[in-house]
Amino acid sequence: MSLRAWRERWQAARMFLTADGESGKRCGNETIRVTESGELSIRLPAALTHLANAPHGRYVLDAGVVFTHRAAGWRDRIAADRAVAYRIHHDTLRGRWYVTASWQRAVAPAPSLRTALARGVVAVDMNHDHLAAWHLDTHGNPVGEPRRFPYDLSGGMRHRDAQIRHALTRLLHYAHRTGASAIAVEELDFTQGRTREAYGGNKRFRRLISRFPTARLRARLVSMAAERNVAVVAVDPAYTSRWGAQHWQKPLTTPTRRTTRHDAAAVAIGRRALGHPIRRRTAPPPHDRRDRAGHRTVQAGTRIPGREGARPRPTGPRTRSVPAGGGAKAGDQRAQHRSGHAAERAP
C-alpha cells in the first residue's frame, strides 16, 4: 500500500458523523433526518448555520438514501417517530458514502410452551461442522426428510461468524417452510473446567470441544429467531445421541434414505421438547411363543387418566391362576423404575 492510499484510509476511518435517535422527534432523529422518500438532512451547529440551505439551520444533501436490508422495519419506525440512530461514513475502497441505521428492538413477551409447540417443532442437533435438523409434528413423528446445514469453522473470527450466521439463516428458512414456530436445541454447557475434569486425558476430544461454538451458536440463534418470531426451546441433552441411535436410527432408515446418528439425535431432541418419551418399547415375540410374549407396542397418550394403572381384567373364566401379589405389582408400573417414566424403560 502506498503512503497516499494509507493516508486516505486513515482519514476515512476518522471521518464519520453519527447521532443517536430520539423518540417523539420527526422521523426519530433530530440531528440526522432521513425521510421516507430518501431525503437526508443534517442539522448544523450554531457556528455553521450560515452554510444551511434549508430552514431551521438544516443542510439537505443532494444524494438520496436507499435501505435494502430491513427497509420495512425502518419505514415503520420513522412513520411512528420512534428513535433511529444513523452513522454516515466513507468507504475508500469503493469510493462511496454509506448511511447505517440502527435501533433497539423492544422485548417481546415469550409465548407459552404449549403455544410455541402447537404446530410441531424443528429439532436441531448441533455438531462441530454442521447442524442436523428434522421437522417433527405434534405427536413426535418425523415429517419429510432430514436436513443438514454445514459450516466451516476454520479461518479467522469474521469467517467463522459468517459461517454460523449463514447456517442459522438456512435453518430459520427451513423452519419457516415447514410451518413450525419453535426450534428445539440441546442445553449444552461446555465450560473449560468441566471439560478438563471429565475428559482431561482425551486431548483429541478436548480439542474438538474447544472448537465447538456453543455460546456463539446459542446467542446467534436466539437473536435471529426473535426477528422471525420463532421460539427456541432448550432441552436436557442427557442420552439424546445414545437413545436416538438405539431407538430411531434403524426404524427411520429406508432403501432411499440413510439416517445418520445425528439425524436420530435430532428426533430424540424434538420428542423430548414435545414432552414425548424417547425410548420405544420393543415389539413382542410372535404369538406362537406365548410364554415369552411381551407388552404391547401401542402406548396410551400422556393425557389419558389412569394410563399407569393396572390393565382391566378380561371377563369370563381365567385359564391360568394369578400368583400372590401379582395384581399389586401390575398396578404400579413406576415402582420398579425410579429413573423415569414406565415407557422409558430399557427393553
C-alpha beads as a LAMMPS data file, in Angstrom:
LAMMPS data file: protein, C-alpha beads

347 atoms
346 bonds

1 atom types
1 bond types

-500.0 500.0 xlo xhi
-500.0 500.0 ylo yhi
-500.0 500.0 zlo zhi

Masses

1 110.0

Atoms # bond

1 1 1 0.000 0.000 0.000
2 1 1 1.323 3.422 -0.935
3 1 1 1.596 6.286 1.507
4 1 1 -1.208 8.179 -0.200
5 1 1 -3.579 5.215 -0.093
6 1 1 -2.758 4.579 3.532
7 1 1 -3.391 8.219 4.446
8 1 1 -6.746 8.220 2.623
9 1 1 -7.859 5.123 4.503
10 1 1 -6.615 6.590 7.797
11 1 1 -8.566 9.813 7.258
12 1 1 -11.692 7.978 6.095
13 1 1 -11.706 5.833 9.244
14 1 1 -11.861 9.033 11.318
15 1 1 -14.239 10.988 9.096
16 1 1 -17.750 9.976 10.113
17 1 1 -20.869 11.512 11.563
18 1 1 -23.166 9.752 13.982
19 1 1 -26.231 10.718 16.010
20 1 1 -28.426 8.761 18.382
21 1 1 -32.155 8.677 17.826
22 1 1 -34.851 10.439 19.834
23 1 1 -38.365 9.095 20.187
24 1 1 -41.027 11.709 19.549
25 1 1 -38.920 13.748 17.117
26 1 1 -39.739 13.864 13.439
27 1 1 -38.563 10.629 11.740
28 1 1 -36.985 9.526 15.023
29 1 1 -33.863 11.725 14.839
30 1 1 -33.441 15.495 15.054
31 1 1 -29.741 15.719 14.132
32 1 1 -29.624 13.358 11.135
33 1 1 -33.008 13.020 9.486
34 1 1 -33.872 10.574 6.708
35 1 1 -37.385 10.837 5.345
36 1 1 -39.384 8.047 3.754
37 1 1 -38.587 9.408 0.289
38 1 1 -34.838 9.085 0.992
39 1 1 -34.027 12.750 1.657
40 1 1 -31.061 13.154 4.010
41 1 1 -30.658 16.352 6.011
42 1 1 -28.296 17.342 8.811
43 1 1 -28.896 19.991 11.451
44 1 1 -25.830 22.187 11.562
45 1 1 -24.335 23.552 14.792
46 1 1 -24.641 27.249 15.610
47 1 1 -21.182 28.056 14.197
48 1 1 -22.119 26.619 10.768
49 1 1 -25.692 27.868 10.368
50 1 1 -24.561 30.240 7.585
51 1 1 -23.969 27.136 5.404
52 1 1 -27.553 25.903 5.722
53 1 1 -29.584 25.517 2.525
54 1 1 -32.903 24.680 4.262
55 1 1 -34.987 26.281 7.012
56 1 1 -34.187 25.878 10.713
57 1 1 -30.438 25.608 10.148
58 1 1 -30.515 22.358 8.207
59 1 1 -28.368 21.209 5.300
60 1 1 -30.012 18.901 2.744
61 1 1 -27.739 16.612 0.742
62 1 1 -28.250 16.108 -2.989
63 1 1 -27.787 12.312 -2.810
64 1 1 -30.713 10.148 -1.785
65 1 1 -30.683 7.303 0.741
66 1 1 -31.972 3.798 -0.037
67 1 1 -32.159 0.979 2.520
68 1 1 -32.422 -2.550 1.165
69 1 1 -31.976 -4.637 4.316
70 1 1 -34.908 -4.439 6.771
71 1 1 -36.300 -1.455 4.966
72 1 1 -39.854 -2.263 6.065
73 1 1 -38.879 -2.171 9.749
74 1 1 -37.044 1.130 9.306
75 1 1 -40.013 2.638 7.456
76 1 1 -42.400 1.620 10.242
77 1 1 -40.206 3.254 12.871
78 1 1 -39.831 6.617 11.163
79 1 1 -43.553 6.678 10.412
80 1 1 -44.236 6.351 14.158
81 1 1 -41.419 8.828 15.061
82 1 1 -39.539 6.170 17.014
83 1 1 -35.813 6.507 17.739
84 1 1 -33.416 5.568 14.916
85 1 1 -29.642 6.092 15.150
86 1 1 -27.652 6.941 11.988
87 1 1 -23.975 6.795 11.081
88 1 1 -22.509 8.349 7.907
89 1 1 -19.082 7.084 6.850
90 1 1 -16.878 6.897 3.752
91 1 1 -15.540 3.730 2.117
92 1 1 -12.238 4.464 0.390
93 1 1 -12.006 1.091 -1.342
94 1 1 -15.312 1.528 -3.157
95 1 1 -15.325 5.309 -3.204
96 1 1 -18.833 5.520 -1.729
97 1 1 -20.612 7.091 1.204
98 1 1 -22.820 4.881 3.348
99 1 1 -25.569 5.578 5.871
100 1 1 -26.179 2.947 8.547
101 1 1 -29.429 2.928 10.510
102 1 1 -29.816 1.061 13.784
103 1 1 -32.415 0.773 16.512
104 1 1 -33.207 -1.308 19.558
105 1 1 -35.924 -3.913 19.488
106 1 1 -38.498 -3.937 22.230
107 1 1 -38.511 -7.042 24.409
108 1 1 -41.295 -9.270 23.106
109 1 1 -43.224 -11.425 25.622
110 1 1 -42.201 -15.065 25.400
111 1 1 -45.060 -17.350 24.317
112 1 1 -46.065 -20.312 26.421
113 1 1 -44.513 -23.682 25.648
114 1 1 -47.854 -25.096 24.554
115 1 1 -48.414 -22.249 22.117
116 1 1 -44.905 -22.480 20.701
117 1 1 -45.210 -26.236 20.054
118 1 1 -48.762 -26.122 18.656
119 1 1 -47.507 -26.601 15.068
120 1 1 -44.684 -29.010 15.744
121 1 1 -41.018 -28.290 16.195
122 1 1 -37.793 -28.299 14.187
123 1 1 -35.288 -30.288 16.233
124 1 1 -31.602 -29.443 15.786
125 1 1 -28.571 -31.494 16.764
126 1 1 -25.526 -29.192 16.952
127 1 1 -22.189 -30.593 15.812
128 1 1 -18.724 -29.149 15.289
129 1 1 -19.163 -28.946 11.485
130 1 1 -22.913 -28.998 10.730
131 1 1 -26.451 -28.683 12.086
132 1 1 -28.655 -31.769 11.729
133 1 1 -32.339 -30.754 11.647
134 1 1 -35.627 -32.626 11.299
135 1 1 -39.226 -31.442 11.466
136 1 1 -41.480 -33.271 13.948
137 1 1 -45.244 -32.942 14.219
138 1 1 -47.124 -32.519 17.484
139 1 1 -47.203 -36.300 18.017
140 1 1 -43.415 -36.599 17.813
141 1 1 -43.296 -38.204 14.369
142 1 1 -40.621 -37.068 11.865
143 1 1 -42.079 -35.324 8.815
144 1 1 -40.318 -35.160 5.473
145 1 1 -36.599 -35.671 5.064
146 1 1 -33.792 -34.686 7.452
147 1 1 -31.765 -31.625 6.595
148 1 1 -28.104 -30.805 7.164
149 1 1 -26.633 -27.298 7.258
150 1 1 -22.822 -27.410 7.194
151 1 1 -20.401 -24.689 8.245
152 1 1 -16.633 -24.327 8.292
153 1 1 -15.004 -23.038 11.479
154 1 1 -11.510 -22.711 10.061
155 1 1 -10.004 -19.291 9.455
156 1 1 -10.432 -16.026 11.280
157 1 1 -13.151 -14.853 13.624
158 1 1 -15.084 -12.994 10.920
159 1 1 -15.096 -16.056 8.684
160 1 1 -16.365 -18.308 11.488
161 1 1 -19.043 -15.804 12.473
162 1 1 -20.213 -15.506 8.866
163 1 1 -20.384 -19.304 8.545
164 1 1 -22.504 -19.585 11.685
165 1 1 -24.879 -16.819 10.572
166 1 1 -25.264 -18.427 7.137
167 1 1 -26.074 -21.852 8.624
168 1 1 -28.595 -20.375 11.075
169 1 1 -30.231 -18.351 8.303
170 1 1 -30.767 -21.522 6.267
171 1 1 -32.138 -23.244 9.388
172 1 1 -34.671 -20.455 10.020
173 1 1 -35.748 -20.529 6.370
174 1 1 -36.300 -24.284 6.688
175 1 1 -38.393 -23.753 9.838
176 1 1 -40.475 -21.144 8.002
177 1 1 -41.137 -23.543 5.111
178 1 1 -42.263 -26.317 7.448
179 1 1 -44.653 -24.011 9.293
180 1 1 -43.168 -24.719 12.727
181 1 1 -42.937 -21.840 15.188
182 1 1 -40.335 -23.370 17.504
183 1 1 -36.804 -24.759 17.273
184 1 1 -35.580 -27.318 19.820
185 1 1 -31.885 -27.409 20.738
186 1 1 -29.812 -29.015 23.464
187 1 1 -28.870 -27.001 26.537
188 1 1 -25.135 -27.622 26.135
189 1 1 -22.676 -26.146 28.623
190 1 1 -19.095 -26.895 27.616
191 1 1 -17.017 -24.939 30.117
192 1 1 -13.273 -25.281 30.311
193 1 1 -13.240 -26.514 33.891
194 1 1 -15.855 -29.208 33.389
195 1 1 -14.270 -30.371 30.131
196 1 1 -10.850 -30.835 31.699
197 1 1 -12.302 -32.560 34.710
198 1 1 -14.324 -35.066 32.710
199 1 1 -12.079 -35.520 29.662
200 1 1 -8.668 -34.472 30.949
201 1 1 -6.852 -37.439 29.415
202 1 1 -8.501 -37.235 25.998
203 1 1 -6.750 -34.353 24.283
204 1 1 -8.440 -35.021 20.950
205 1 1 -11.899 -34.710 22.460
206 1 1 -10.890 -31.605 24.409
207 1 1 -9.626 -30.027 21.195
208 1 1 -12.919 -30.874 19.496
209 1 1 -14.946 -29.327 22.321
210 1 1 -12.825 -26.170 22.270
211 1 1 -13.695 -25.672 18.578
212 1 1 -17.410 -26.139 19.209
213 1 1 -19.066 -22.666 19.201
214 1 1 -21.740 -23.441 21.777
215 1 1 -22.252 -19.984 23.244
216 1 1 -21.965 -18.220 19.888
217 1 1 -24.437 -20.565 18.202
218 1 1 -26.924 -20.205 21.028
219 1 1 -26.670 -16.411 21.183
220 1 1 -26.938 -16.064 17.411
221 1 1 -29.874 -18.452 17.194
222 1 1 -31.856 -16.676 19.913
223 1 1 -31.333 -13.221 18.415
224 1 1 -32.008 -14.286 14.817
225 1 1 -35.053 -16.371 15.762
226 1 1 -36.549 -13.445 17.676
227 1 1 -36.536 -11.364 14.483
228 1 1 -38.695 -14.021 12.799
229 1 1 -40.994 -14.696 15.789
230 1 1 -39.629 -18.215 16.244
231 1 1 -39.330 -19.615 19.779
232 1 1 -36.235 -21.514 20.904
233 1 1 -36.806 -24.457 23.278
234 1 1 -33.783 -25.792 25.191
235 1 1 -33.948 -29.422 26.384
236 1 1 -31.812 -31.650 28.568
237 1 1 -29.036 -33.218 26.411
238 1 1 -28.765 -36.390 28.503
239 1 1 -28.697 -39.565 26.369
240 1 1 -30.193 -37.919 23.284
241 1 1 -27.467 -39.237 20.957
242 1 1 -27.404 -42.710 22.518
243 1 1 -31.154 -43.268 22.693
244 1 1 -31.701 -41.656 19.302
245 1 1 -29.265 -44.044 17.638
246 1 1 -30.666 -47.004 19.570
247 1 1 -34.370 -46.446 19.008
248 1 1 -34.746 -44.206 15.916
249 1 1 -31.822 -44.630 13.532
250 1 1 -32.787 -48.084 12.235
251 1 1 -36.597 -47.560 12.016
252 1 1 -36.119 -44.310 10.062
253 1 1 -33.644 -45.805 7.583
254 1 1 -35.183 -46.719 4.215
255 1 1 -33.721 -48.011 0.949
256 1 1 -33.699 -44.423 -0.364
257 1 1 -32.733 -42.636 2.869
258 1 1 -29.756 -43.226 5.108
259 1 1 -30.458 -41.896 8.580
260 1 1 -27.324 -40.878 10.419
261 1 1 -26.700 -40.883 14.132
262 1 1 -27.043 -37.092 14.203
263 1 1 -30.436 -37.246 12.455
264 1 1 -31.663 -39.741 15.035
265 1 1 -30.364 -37.477 17.819
266 1 1 -32.393 -34.603 16.358
267 1 1 -35.531 -36.764 16.573
268 1 1 -34.742 -37.536 20.207
269 1 1 -34.294 -33.823 20.958
270 1 1 -37.587 -32.952 19.286
271 1 1 -39.539 -35.642 21.125
272 1 1 -38.137 -34.506 24.455
273 1 1 -39.129 -30.910 23.674
274 1 1 -42.660 -32.036 22.831
275 1 1 -42.927 -33.998 26.087
276 1 1 -42.889 -37.450 24.493
277 1 1 -40.628 -40.308 25.621
278 1 1 -37.563 -41.008 23.506
279 1 1 -37.161 -44.737 24.012
280 1 1 -39.563 -47.123 22.360
281 1 1 -40.831 -50.480 23.503
282 1 1 -39.539 -53.430 21.541
283 1 1 -42.007 -55.442 19.513
284 1 1 -43.333 -58.565 21.296
285 1 1 -42.415 -62.077 20.118
286 1 1 -44.723 -63.894 17.714
287 1 1 -47.914 -65.399 19.092
288 1 1 -46.591 -68.937 18.732
289 1 1 -44.335 -68.191 21.716
290 1 1 -46.987 -67.054 24.159
291 1 1 -44.944 -67.946 27.183
292 1 1 -42.431 -65.211 26.290
293 1 1 -44.796 -62.658 24.770
294 1 1 -44.013 -59.091 25.870
295 1 1 -46.064 -55.961 26.289
296 1 1 -47.962 -54.300 23.507
297 1 1 -46.121 -51.642 21.497
298 1 1 -49.106 -49.270 21.447
299 1 1 -48.840 -46.793 24.326
300 1 1 -51.528 -44.655 25.859
301 1 1 -51.426 -40.908 25.431
302 1 1 -49.903 -38.649 28.059
303 1 1 -53.268 -37.052 28.895
304 1 1 -55.280 -40.248 29.306
305 1 1 -56.140 -40.684 33.001
306 1 1 -55.198 -43.976 34.563
307 1 1 -52.690 -44.918 31.893
308 1 1 -50.212 -46.037 34.565
309 1 1 -52.755 -48.156 36.371
310 1 1 -53.487 -51.839 36.059
311 1 1 -54.997 -53.101 32.841
312 1 1 -58.629 -54.149 33.076
313 1 1 -59.013 -57.876 33.584
314 1 1 -60.891 -59.718 30.865
315 1 1 -64.305 -61.037 31.753
316 1 1 -65.069 -64.738 31.945
317 1 1 -63.226 -67.677 33.442
318 1 1 -59.443 -67.490 33.638
319 1 1 -57.390 -70.416 32.435
320 1 1 -54.322 -69.579 34.489
321 1 1 -54.034 -68.597 38.125
322 1 1 -52.537 -65.299 39.235
323 1 1 -49.649 -65.627 41.711
324 1 1 -49.873 -63.959 45.092
325 1 1 -49.202 -60.256 44.856
326 1 1 -49.304 -60.243 41.049
327 1 1 -52.141 -57.782 40.854
328 1 1 -50.389 -55.277 43.125
329 1 1 -47.221 -55.363 41.029
330 1 1 -49.158 -54.845 37.838
331 1 1 -50.965 -51.848 39.281
332 1 1 -47.831 -49.787 39.943
333 1 1 -45.571 -49.727 36.899
334 1 1 -43.397 -46.937 38.312
335 1 1 -42.393 -48.829 41.453
336 1 1 -39.647 -50.836 39.768
337 1 1 -38.196 -47.965 37.718
338 1 1 -37.156 -44.930 39.722
339 1 1 -35.354 -43.029 36.957
340 1 1 -38.372 -42.012 34.906
341 1 1 -41.494 -42.930 33.026
342 1 1 -42.557 -46.522 32.621
343 1 1 -42.457 -46.101 28.834
344 1 1 -38.807 -45.070 29.122
345 1 1 -37.702 -48.458 30.467
346 1 1 -34.978 -50.266 28.605
347 1 1 -36.098 -53.459 26.890

Bonds

1 1 1 2
2 1 2 3
3 1 3 4
4 1 4 5
5 1 5 6
6 1 6 7
7 1 7 8
8 1 8 9
9 1 9 10
10 1 10 11
11 1 11 12
12 1 12 13
13 1 13 14
14 1 14 15
15 1 15 16
16 1 16 17
17 1 17 18
18 1 18 19
19 1 19 20
20 1 20 21
21 1 21 22
22 1 22 23
23 1 23 24
24 1 24 25
25 1 25 26
26 1 26 27
27 1 27 28
28 1 28 29
29 1 29 30
30 1 30 31
31 1 31 32
32 1 32 33
33 1 33 34
34 1 34 35
35 1 35 36
36 1 36 37
37 1 37 38
38 1 38 39
39 1 39 40
40 1 40 41
41 1 41 42
42 1 42 43
43 1 43 44
44 1 44 45
45 1 45 46
46 1 46 47
47 1 47 48
48 1 48 49
49 1 49 50
50 1 50 51
51 1 51 52
52 1 52 53
53 1 53 54
54 1 54 55
55 1 55 56
56 1 56 57
57 1 57 58
58 1 58 59
59 1 59 60
60 1 60 61
61 1 61 62
62 1 62 63
63 1 63 64
64 1 64 65
65 1 65 66
66 1 66 67
67 1 67 68
68 1 68 69
69 1 69 70
70 1 70 71
71 1 71 72
72 1 72 73
73 1 73 74
74 1 74 75
75 1 75 76
76 1 76 77
77 1 77 78
78 1 78 79
79 1 79 80
80 1 80 81
81 1 81 82
82 1 82 83
83 1 83 84
84 1 84 85
85 1 85 86
86 1 86 87
87 1 87 88
88 1 88 89
89 1 89 90
90 1 90 91
91 1 91 92
92 1 92 93
93 1 93 94
94 1 94 95
95 1 95 96
96 1 96 97
97 1 97 98
98 1 98 99
99 1 99 100
100 1 100 101
101 1 101 102
102 1 102 103
103 1 103 104
104 1 104 105
105 1 105 106
106 1 106 107
107 1 107 108
108 1 108 109
109 1 109 110
110 1 110 111
111 1 111 112
112 1 112 113
113 1 113 114
114 1 114 115
115 1 115 116
116 1 116 117
117 1 117 118
118 1 118 119
119 1 119 120
120 1 120 121
121 1 121 122
122 1 122 123
123 1 123 124
124 1 124 125
125 1 125 126
126 1 126 127
127 1 127 128
128 1 128 129
129 1 129 130
130 1 130 131
131 1 131 132
132 1 132 133
133 1 133 134
134 1 134 135
135 1 135 136
136 1 136 137
137 1 137 138
138 1 138 139
139 1 139 140
140 1 140 141
141 1 141 142
142 1 142 143
143 1 143 144
144 1 144 145
145 1 145 146
146 1 146 147
147 1 147 148
148 1 148 149
149 1 149 150
150 1 150 151
151 1 151 152
152 1 152 153
153 1 153 154
154 1 154 155
155 1 155 156
156 1 156 157
157 1 157 158
158 1 158 159
159 1 159 160
160 1 160 161
161 1 161 162
162 1 162 163
163 1 163 164
164 1 164 165
165 1 165 166
166 1 166 167
167 1 167 168
168 1 168 169
169 1 169 170
170 1 170 171
171 1 171 172
172 1 172 173
173 1 173 174
174 1 174 175
175 1 175 176
176 1 176 177
177 1 177 178
178 1 178 179
179 1 179 180
180 1 180 181
181 1 181 182
182 1 182 183
183 1 183 184
184 1 184 185
185 1 185 186
186 1 186 187
187 1 187 188
188 1 188 189
189 1 189 190
190 1 190 191
191 1 191 192
192 1 192 193
193 1 193 194
194 1 194 195
195 1 195 196
196 1 196 197
197 1 197 198
198 1 198 199
199 1 199 200
200 1 200 201
201 1 201 202
202 1 202 203
203 1 203 204
204 1 204 205
205 1 205 206
206 1 206 207
207 1 207 208
208 1 208 209
209 1 209 210
210 1 210 211
211 1 211 212
212 1 212 213
213 1 213 214
214 1 214 215
215 1 215 216
216 1 216 217
217 1 217 218
218 1 218 219
219 1 219 220
220 1 220 221
221 1 221 222
222 1 222 223
223 1 223 224
224 1 224 225
225 1 225 226
226 1 226 227
227 1 227 228
228 1 228 229
229 1 229 230
230 1 230 231
231 1 231 232
232 1 232 233
233 1 233 234
234 1 234 235
235 1 235 236
236 1 236 237
237 1 237 238
238 1 238 239
239 1 239 240
240 1 240 241
241 1 241 242
242 1 242 243
243 1 243 244
244 1 244 245
245 1 245 246
246 1 246 247
247 1 247 248
248 1 248 249
249 1 249 250
250 1 250 251
251 1 251 252
252 1 252 253
253 1 253 254
254 1 254 255
255 1 255 256
256 1 256 257
257 1 257 258
258 1 258 259
259 1 259 260
260 1 260 261
261 1 261 262
262 1 262 263
263 1 263 264
264 1 264 265
265 1 265 266
266 1 266 267
267 1 267 268
268 1 268 269
269 1 269 270
270 1 270 271
271 1 271 272
272 1 272 273
273 1 273 274
274 1 274 275
275 1 275 276
276 1 276 277
277 1 277 278
278 1 278 279
279 1 279 280
280 1 280 281
281 1 281 282
282 1 282 283
283 1 283 284
284 1 284 285
285 1 285 286
286 1 286 287
287 1 287 288
288 1 288 289
289 1 289 290
290 1 290 291
291 1 291 292
292 1 292 293
293 1 293 294
294 1 294 295
295 1 295 296
296 1 296 297
297 1 297 298
298 1 298 299
299 1 299 300
300 1 300 301
301 1 301 302
302 1 302 303
303 1 303 304
304 1 304 305
305 1 305 306
306 1 306 307
307 1 307 308
308 1 308 309
309 1 309 310
310 1 310 311
311 1 311 312
312 1 312 313
313 1 313 314
314 1 314 315
315 1 315 316
316 1 316 317
317 1 317 318
318 1 318 319
319 1 319 320
320 1 320 321
321 1 321 322
322 1 322 323
323 1 323 324
324 1 324 325
325 1 325 326
326 1 326 327
327 1 327 328
328 1 328 329
329 1 329 330
330 1 330 331
331 1 331 332
332 1 332 333
333 1 333 334
334 1 334 335
335 1 335 336
336 1 336 337
337 1 337 338
338 1 338 339
339 1 339 340
340 1 340 341
341 1 341 342
342 1 342 343
343 1 343 344
344 1 344 345
345 1 345 346
346 1 346 347
